[in-house]
């Protein structure tokens, strides 16, 4: 394919991914009232420990804030709903450069990418209440925190998406190993640098600055990195056996 043909192919894939996102966002807009109760639950859990007598309702500070909150949440829901289509379009764009054997991994990678993204969001759902307990209570009982819907949901959705993307790390490394970009011995040699980078990323992504929450974020990333090294070794061993055969 020429450069212009590649650009045309990229435009086509981006359009399909964007169309899937629009449809997913429409679904998110429709189910927003039911999803909102789930999103607010971590805040209610934290508030039940700090101030059991208070209600956990969020407030709107501007007339357009309820609409912007619903739209923002709908887009994130749409991103999750359209995830399989988006990952599939990404995979289809890069498959022309892969071998026939490597193309067979398309469906497993699309499915696993969605599963790992969902696991990341689920893990964030467990971590966020613990972070909120620290953030809301760090100033003491004399400071009463009233969260606006926009501030809270932006915090929750950003953290959840960050966790979801972090959980894609092993898939990215395994894919790079499949196409021969990285080798297992290089991943082992990069381990000390990877640990430092993981801790830095975890420090930026985690909602609080306490060591427990940071380790809850960095721990899975380090486990994923070690898993990627093992997967790369298995891929290289299988490739050597095929070459000998």
C-alpha positions, 0 to 999 in steps of 0.5 A: 500500500502507498502512503495515501492508501495507508492514510485512507485505511486509517481514516476508514478505521477511525471513522468506524471506531468513532461511529461505534463510540457514538452509538456506545455513548447513546447507550450510556446516555440512556442507562445513565440514571442506573449507572449513576447509582453505581458510580456514586456508591464509592463516595457513599461508602467513604462518607458512611465511615467519616460522617454516617449522619450525612447524605451522599448526594452530589451537588450541582454548582452551575445550571449546565453541570447536570447536562455536562456530567451526563454527557461526560459519563455517557462518553466513558460508558460508550468507550467501554461499550464500543471497546471491542469495535475500537480494539478490532479496528486498531488490530485490523489496521496493523494486521497487514504488517503481520504474518498469517500466524500472528493474525490469528491472535486478533480475536483473542487479543480483542476479547482479552483487551476488553476483559483486562480493561473491565478488570482495571475498572473493577479494581479501581472501584475497589481502590477509590473508596479507600482513597476517598476516605483518606482525602475527605478525612485528611483535614479533620472533622471540622472541615465538611466536604461537599462534592459537586457532581462534576468534580466527583465524577471527573475524579472517578471516571479519570481514575477508572479509565487510568486503571483500565489502561494500566491493565492493558500493559501485559497485552501490549508487551505480549503483542510486541513480543509476538511481532518480535519488537521486544525480547524476553532478555531485554525485558529482564534487563529493563526490569529495574527501570520498569519498576521505577517507571511503574512507581512514577505512573502509580504515583500520578494515577492513584487518587491519594498519596498514601503508600498503601493505595500506591502499592495497590496500583503498582503491585498489579503492574509489576505482576503484569510485567513479570507475566509479560517476561514469562509470556515472551520467553514462551513465545520465543521458545515456540518460535524456535521450535517452529524454525527447527521444524 
